[in-house]
Every structure is written in structure tokens, then in C-alpha cells.
């Protein structure tokens, strides 16, 4: 990741954007401290895409309760002698 001082990033903003697209995230510093990161819109959208938990997906894609027909068995079992 390249690092840019804020003043340099301001004057070369187009270059910062191009480098983000070509090489990945670009760090912006102010007074020697990391203050921001420039990333592509694709990276941003990928990071903010909310994907459901695999277990939640499993439950959501499972059989629906409406699909079940539940009937009680009329068999009372067998008689035993005690």
C-alpha cells in the first residue's frame, strides 16, 4: 500500500485514484499519522455487502413449515400384562 501525505494527495488526487485502481488501497497521512484510505468503489461495495451467515442461509433454504402435513398416528400401541 502506498502512503501519501495529505497535501500531496490533494494536489495529485487523480493519481491517487489511479493508483488505488491499479495497485490497491492508498493510505493518506496527516502529520505522520494514518488518517484515511482511498479504495475503489468495487472494493468498497464488496466490503459493505452484507452476506447472511451460512447457518442462516441453511435455515432460510430449508423446508417450509407449510410444506409439512402432520397427522397424529391413531395406533394406541399394544397391550401388555404386568
QUIPEHU-V68484 format. One record per residue. N is the residue number from 1. RES is the residue in three letters. PHI is phi in whole degrees, -180 to 180 (999 if undefined). OMEGA is omega in radians with two decimals (none if undefined). Layout:
n->N res->RES phi->PHI omega->OMEGA
n->N res->RES phi->PHI omega->OMEGA
//
This chain:
n->1 res->UNK phi->999 omega->3.10
n->2 res->UNK phi->-81 omega->3.12
n->3 res->UNK phi->-120 omega->-3.13
n->4 res->UNK phi->-125 omega->2.98
n->5 res->UNK phi->-75 omega->-3.03
n->6 res->UNK phi->-57 omega->3.14
n->7 res->UNK phi->-64 omega->3.13
n->8 res->UNK phi->-66 omega->3.13
n->9 res->UNK phi->-64 omega->3.12
n->10 res->UNK phi->-66 omega->-3.09
n->11 res->UNK phi->-78 omega->-3.12
n->12 res->UNK phi->-120 omega->-3.03
n->13 res->UNK phi->-59 omega->3.12
n->14 res->UNK phi->-60 omega->3.12
n->15 res->UNK phi->-67 omega->3.10
n->16 res->UNK phi->-61 omega->3.13
n->17 res->UNK phi->-63 omega->3.13
n->18 res->UNK phi->-63 omega->3.12
n->19 res->UNK phi->-65 omega->3.10
n->20 res->UNK phi->-62 omega->3.13
n->21 res->UNK phi->-70 omega->-3.07
n->22 res->UNK phi->-83 omega->-2.96
n->23 res->UNK phi->-113 omega->-3.11
n->24 res->UNK phi->110 omega->-3.05
n->25 res->UNK phi->-53 omega->3.12
n->26 res->UNK phi->-119 omega->-3.11
n->27 res->UNK phi->-90 omega->3.07
n->28 res->UNK phi->-110 omega->3.14
n->29 res->UNK phi->-115 omega->3.06
n->30 res->UNK phi->-138 omega->-3.08
n->31 res->UNK phi->56 omega->3.07
n->32 res->UNK phi->81 omega->-3.14
n->33 res->UNK phi->-109 omega->3.09
n->34 res->UNK phi->-65 omega->-3.09
n->35 res->UNK phi->-120 omega->-3.08
n->36 res->UNK phi->-157 omega->3.08
n->37 res->UNK phi->-134 omega->3.05
n->38 res->UNK phi->-102 omega->3.11
n->39 res->UNK phi->-131 omega->3.10
n->40 res->UNK phi->-73 omega->3.11
n->41 res->UNK phi->-64 omega->3.11
n->42 res->UNK phi->-63 omega->3.10
n->43 res->UNK phi->-64 omega->3.14
n->44 res->UNK phi->-61 omega->-3.13
n->45 res->UNK phi->-65 omega->3.11
n->46 res->UNK phi->-65 omega->-3.14
n->47 res->UNK phi->-69 omega->-3.08
n->48 res->UNK phi->-99 omega->3.08
n->49 res->UNK phi->-72 omega->-3.14
n->50 res->UNK phi->-97 omega->3.11
n->51 res->UNK phi->-103 omega->-3.13
n->52 res->UNK phi->-63 omega->3.06
n->53 res->UNK phi->-58 omega->-3.14
n->54 res->UNK phi->-55 omega->3.13
n->55 res->UNK phi->-68 omega->3.10
n->56 res->UNK phi->-64 omega->3.09
n->57 res->UNK phi->-60 omega->3.12
n->58 res->UNK phi->-59 omega->-3.13
n->59 res->UNK phi->-67 omega->-3.12
n->60 res->UNK phi->-68 omega->-3.10
n->61 res->UNK phi->-94 omega->-3.13
n->62 res->UNK phi->-77 omega->-3.13
n->63 res->UNK phi->-65 omega->-3.14
n->64 res->UNK phi->-86 omega->-3.12
n->65 res->UNK phi->-62 omega->-3.13
n->66 res->UNK phi->-65 omega->-3.11
n->67 res->UNK phi->-78 omega->-3.10
n->68 res->UNK phi->-94 omega->3.01
n->69 res->UNK phi->-114 omega->-3.05
n->70 res->UNK phi->-108 omega->3.07
n->71 res->UNK phi->-126 omega->3.11
n->72 res->UNK phi->-81 omega->3.12
n->73 res->UNK phi->-70 omega->-3.10
n->74 res->UNK phi->-84 omega->3.11
n->75 res->UNK phi->-67 omega->-3.11
n->76 res->UNK phi->-93 omega->-3.12
n->77 res->UNK phi->95 omega->-3.11
n->78 res->UNK phi->-111 omega->3.13
n->79 res->UNK phi->-88 omega->3.09
n->80 res->UNK phi->-127 omega->3.10
n->81 res->UNK phi->-96 omega->3.08
n->82 res->UNK phi->-107 omega->none
//
